[in-house]
Every structure is written in structure tokens, then in C-alpha cells.
Amino acid sequence: MTALIPRKQISGQEAWNNAWTNVEQLYPAAQLDALVAGTLTEMRVRLAGQRVAFAWSGGKDSLVIEWLCAQLGVVDCVFAMTNLEYPEFLAWVTDHMPERLQVINTGQDLEWLRKHPRMLFPQTPQDNARWFRLVQHAAQKSYFRQRALDVLVLGRRHAEGNHCGEDGLYTNREGVTRYSPIRHWPHEAVLALLKREGYSLPPIYGYPRGWQVGTGNWAQRLYTASPEQGWDETWQIDPAIVRQAATVLPQAQAYMQRKGLA
């Protein structure tokens, strides 16, 4: 099947929304059943006898991982967050998080942003990557060691441009072993499983470029053409975030003045 949705970084809202509406036709049940069966077979082999948990972000891929792990009795998981999250998204997380979820807050806040201005709406791949190291990777490392895990299951996929390691398994320099069982899943299969299983999608997918940006705090907002675009989109999502930021960040104050919002 030819995928309707391109790689996330170049995809648009319309393609994703259309796919969600028509996913039963785009990825039929028999095809999904075969993919799920093959994935679960691999997971049983890879995870046998291992101390396992999974990373949960509330995003579409982590919801698929949540469901797959549940079929195998794997219920422990970790959620990485900062003090810069969208309030609406955090409310959704509170209502939909797995029962055995451990939250790890890595502590970034407005004062931290003031001291690290390059990290506000990152404009380079290096700064994008740094966000993930500081938040998701740091929390995962801490959790992995706390729980003395052998494997942490992730929802990383090639279709998202993610590094998944050889055969989906790799150990980083800090000794954290990650496994990506849905690495070969197309976008349509992810949506098909979530829709079939009745999952509620987080509000982020309704935000400007929500499917492209995905989960993450508002200051980490990815793929903006400029910081101005980052402020514009954040204001559309929740003006209170920008108003609060303006009490600490000169960039937010200047934005509100330019737009006549101060």
C-alpha cells in the first residue's frame, strides 16, 4: 500500500486528518491484524525473561506501544515532562495516563529558558536534539536505572525519521537499551490501531501543525520557520502561556508589543 501521509517533518494537517477519517479503508482490518500479530510475536521473543517497561508520551506512537505492551502484560512506564507543558495537554494526560505510569519532571521552566534563549523554539537540528537529550532521554535514563531494567520499549519509527537501531534494538553510551517494535509501521497502521481500539487522541493533534509537531512542551515546538512563528502558534493554542512567559522572557514581552497585545 502506498502511504497517504509523508514523513512527519514534511506532512500537513489535512493529510493526517483525512487519514484518520478514512483509515479503515487505507489500512484494512486483515492487514492490521497481520501486522499486530507479527509485531507481538517479535516482542515476545525479544522481551522474554527481561525486565521491561515502556516510554509513554501520550502521543500516537506511545499509545500504540501502550496497547501492544498490555497484550504482553508489560504495564510499567515512564512519562518525561517539564514545567513548560501545555495546560490542556497535561489535563488530558491526567485523565488518560496508564495506571503504572511514573512521571519524571526534568525541571526546565521559564527561568531556565531565560538563561538558555537558543532553546526557545529551536531553529537548528542540534538544538532540537538537545531538547530530547535534556528531557526524554534524561528521564528515560533515570527511570531505567531506578528500575534496574534490561529493556525500555519505545514507539520510534522509520516513517518519523527516527533512529531505531539494527533490528530495532540498540544500547546507547549510557547503557540504556531501547527497543522499537513498531519501527516499520506506516503512519496509517498506527492510526488504524488507535481508532479500532477506541483511543482518545490528545489535544495536541488539533493544534496548529499538531500532527507534525507532536508531543513536547510549548518552548520545544519543532519545525518553526522562525521564533515569530513559534509565538504565533503558541498564542493561537493558549494566549495565557504567552502572557505568563512575558513576565520572565524578554522575547515574549517583545512579541506582545509587536502584536499590540501588551
C-alpha positions as CSV (number, residue, x, y, z in Angstrom):
1,M,0.0,0.0,0.0
2,T,1.2,3.5,-0.8
3,A,1.2,5.7,2.3
4,L,-1.0,8.7,2.1
5,I,0.9,10.6,4.8
6,P,4.5,11.6,4.1
7,R,7.3,11.7,6.7
8,K,6.1,13.7,9.7
9,Q,8.6,16.6,9.1
10,I,7.0,17.4,5.8
11,S,3.4,16.3,6.4
12,G,0.4,18.6,6.8
13,Q,-2.7,18.6,9.0
14,E,-5.0,17.8,6.1
15,A,-3.3,14.6,5.1
16,W,-3.3,13.3,8.7
17,N,-7.0,14.4,9.4
18,N,-8.1,12.7,6.1
19,A,-6.2,9.6,7.0
20,W,-7.8,9.5,10.5
21,T,-11.3,9.8,8.9
22,N,-10.7,7.1,6.3
23,V,-8.2,4.9,8.0
24,E,-10.3,1.7,7.9
25,Q,-10.1,1.9,4.1
26,L,-6.5,2.9,4.0
27,Y,-5.3,0.1,6.3
28,P,-7.9,-2.7,6.3
29,A,-8.5,-4.9,9.3
30,A,-6.9,-8.0,7.9
31,Q,-3.8,-6.1,7.1
32,L,-3.7,-4.6,10.6
33,D,-4.3,-8.0,12.3
34,A,-1.3,-9.5,10.4
35,L,0.9,-6.6,11.3
36,V,-0.1,-6.7,15.0
37,A,0.4,-10.5,15.1
38,G,3.9,-10.3,13.6
39,T,4.9,-7.4,16.0
40,L,3.7,-9.2,19.1
41,T,5.5,-12.4,18.0
42,E,8.7,-10.5,17.7
43,M,8.1,-8.7,21.0
44,R,7.6,-12.0,22.9
45,V,10.9,-13.3,21.6
46,R,12.9,-10.1,22.3
47,L,11.5,-9.4,25.7
48,A,11.4,-12.9,27.1
49,G,13.0,-13.1,30.5
50,Q,13.8,-9.4,30.5
51,R,12.9,-6.6,33.0
52,V,10.9,-4.4,30.7
53,A,9.0,-1.1,30.8
54,F,7.9,1.4,28.1
55,A,8.2,5.1,27.5
56,W,4.9,6.9,27.3
57,S,4.4,10.5,26.0
58,G,0.7,10.5,25.3
59,G,1.5,10.7,21.6
60,K,0.1,8.4,18.9
61,D,3.0,6.1,18.8
62,S,3.3,5.7,22.6
63,L,-0.4,4.9,22.7
64,V,0.2,2.0,20.3
65,I,3.1,0.8,22.4
66,E,0.9,1.0,25.5
67,W,-1.6,-1.3,23.8
68,L,1.0,-3.7,22.5
69,C,2.7,-3.9,25.8
70,A,-0.6,-4.5,27.6
71,Q,-1.1,-7.6,25.4
72,L,2.1,-9.0,26.9
73,G,1.4,-7.9,30.5
74,V,4.0,-5.1,30.4
75,V,2.4,-2.2,32.3
76,D,5.2,-0.1,33.9
77,C,6.1,3.1,32.1
78,V,7.7,6.5,32.3
79,F,6.5,10.0,31.3
80,A,9.0,12.8,30.9
81,M,7.8,16.4,31.4
82,T,9.0,19.9,32.2
83,N,7.4,22.9,33.8
84,L,6.6,24.3,30.3
85,E,3.8,21.9,29.2
86,Y,0.6,22.9,27.6
87,P,-2.0,23.0,30.4
88,E,-4.7,21.4,28.2
89,F,-2.4,18.6,27.3
90,L,-1.4,18.0,31.0
91,A,-5.1,17.8,31.8
92,W,-5.6,15.1,29.1
93,V,-2.6,13.2,30.4
94,T,-4.0,13.2,33.9
95,D,-7.3,11.7,32.5
96,H,-5.6,9.1,30.2
97,M,-2.3,8.1,31.6
98,P,-1.6,4.4,32.2
99,E,-2.1,3.2,35.8
100,R,1.5,2.3,36.4
101,L,3.0,5.5,34.9
102,Q,5.9,7.2,36.7
103,V,6.2,10.9,36.0
104,I,9.7,12.4,35.9
105,N,10.0,16.2,35.7
106,T,13.3,17.3,34.3
107,G,12.7,20.8,35.7
108,Q,13.0,23.2,32.7
109,D,11.0,26.3,33.3
110,L,10.7,30.0,32.3
111,E,13.8,31.0,34.3
112,W,15.8,28.2,32.6
113,L,14.6,29.4,29.2
114,R,15.7,33.0,30.1
115,K,19.2,31.6,30.6
116,H,19.1,29.4,27.5
117,P,17.5,31.5,24.8
118,R,18.7,29.2,22.0
119,M,16.3,26.6,23.2
120,L,13.2,28.7,22.7
121,F,11.6,27.4,19.5
122,P,14.8,25.7,18.4
123,Q,15.9,26.7,15.0
124,T,18.6,24.1,14.4
125,P,18.6,20.2,14.3
126,Q,21.2,20.3,17.1
127,D,19.0,22.4,19.4
128,N,16.1,20.1,18.6
129,A,18.2,17.1,19.5
130,R,19.3,18.8,22.7
131,W,15.7,19.2,23.9
132,F,15.3,15.4,23.6
133,R,18.5,14.7,25.4
134,L,17.6,17.1,28.3
135,V,14.1,15.8,28.7
136,Q,13.1,12.5,27.2
137,H,16.5,10.8,27.3
138,A,17.4,12.1,30.7
139,A,14.1,10.9,32.2
140,Q,14.4,7.5,30.5
141,K,17.9,7.1,31.8
142,S,16.9,7.9,35.3
143,Y,13.9,5.5,35.1
144,F,15.9,2.7,33.5
145,R,18.5,2.8,36.3
146,Q,15.9,3.2,39.1
147,R,14.0,0.2,38.0
148,A,17.1,-1.9,37.0
149,L,15.6,-2.5,33.6
150,D,17.0,-4.6,30.8
151,V,14.9,-3.0,28.0
152,L,12.9,0.1,27.6
153,V,10.3,-0.1,24.8
154,L,9.8,3.0,22.6
155,G,7.4,4.0,19.8
156,R,10.2,5.1,17.4
157,R,9.5,4.6,13.7
158,H,11.4,5.0,10.5
159,A,8.4,6.8,9.0
160,E,9.0,9.6,11.6
161,G,12.7,9.8,10.7
162,N,13.8,8.1,14.0
163,H,16.9,6.1,14.6
164,C,15.8,2.7,15.7
165,G,19.0,0.7,15.8
166,E,19.7,-2.6,14.0
167,D,16.7,-4.8,14.1
168,G,15.0,-2.2,16.4
169,L,17.4,-2.8,19.4
170,Y,20.3,-0.6,20.5
171,T,22.1,0.4,23.6
172,N,23.4,4.0,24.0
173,R,26.6,5.2,25.5
174,E,25.0,5.4,28.9
175,G,23.9,1.8,28.9
176,V,20.2,2.3,28.2
177,T,18.9,-0.4,25.9
178,R,16.0,0.7,23.8
179,Y,13.7,-1.5,21.6
180,S,11.4,-0.1,18.9
181,P,8.9,-2.9,17.9
182,I,6.8,-0.7,15.6
183,R,9.8,0.7,13.7
184,H,8.4,-0.5,10.3
185,W,4.8,0.5,10.9
186,P,3.5,3.1,8.5
187,H,1.5,6.1,9.8
188,E,-1.8,4.6,8.6
189,A,-1.3,1.4,10.7
190,V,-0.7,3.5,13.8
191,L,-3.9,5.4,13.2
192,A,-5.8,2.2,12.3
193,L,-5.0,0.5,15.6
194,L,-5.8,3.6,17.7
195,K,-9.1,4.1,16.0
196,R,-10.0,0.4,16.2
197,E,-9.2,0.2,19.9
198,G,-11.1,3.5,20.7
199,Y,-8.2,5.5,22.0
200,S,-8.8,9.2,22.7
201,L,-6.2,11.4,20.9
202,P,-4.5,14.2,22.9
203,P,-5.5,17.8,22.1
204,I,-2.0,18.5,20.6
205,Y,-3.2,17.0,17.3
206,G,-5.7,19.7,16.9
207,Y,-3.2,22.5,17.4
208,P,-1.5,24.3,14.5
209,R,0.7,21.8,12.7
210,G,-0.2,19.4,15.6
211,W,0.4,16.2,13.8
212,Q,3.8,17.4,12.5
213,V,5.0,18.8,15.9
214,G,3.7,16.0,18.1
215,T,4.1,15.9,21.9
216,G,6.6,18.1,23.8
217,N,6.5,21.3,25.8
218,W,5.5,24.6,24.1
219,A,9.0,26.0,24.1
220,Q,10.3,22.9,22.3
221,R,7.8,23.4,19.5
222,L,9.6,21.9,16.4
223,Y,10.0,22.9,12.8
224,T,9.1,26.6,13.1
225,A,10.4,28.7,10.3
226,S,11.2,31.5,12.8
227,P,10.7,32.2,16.5
228,E,7.9,34.5,15.5
229,Q,6.0,31.6,14.1
230,G,6.5,29.8,17.4
231,W,5.0,32.7,19.3
232,D,2.1,33.0,16.8
233,E,1.2,29.3,17.1
234,T,1.6,29.3,20.9
235,W,-0.7,32.3,21.1
236,Q,-3.3,30.5,18.9
237,I,-3.1,27.5,21.2
238,D,-3.2,29.3,24.6
239,P,-2.7,33.0,25.0
240,A,-2.2,32.5,28.7
241,I,1.1,30.7,28.0
242,V,2.5,33.8,26.2
243,R,1.2,36.2,28.8
244,Q,2.9,34.2,31.6
245,A,6.1,33.9,29.6
246,A,6.1,37.7,29.2
247,T,6.6,38.0,32.9
248,V,10.0,36.4,32.6
249,L,11.1,36.3,29.0
250,P,12.1,39.5,27.0
251,Q,11.2,37.6,23.8
252,A,7.6,37.2,24.9
253,Q,7.3,40.8,26.0
254,A,8.7,42.0,22.7
255,Y,6.3,39.7,20.8
256,M,3.3,41.0,22.6
257,Q,4.3,44.6,22.0
258,R,4.8,43.9,18.3
259,K,1.4,42.4,18.0
260,G,-0.3,45.1,20.2
261,L,-1.2,42.5,22.8
262,A,0.7,44.0,25.7
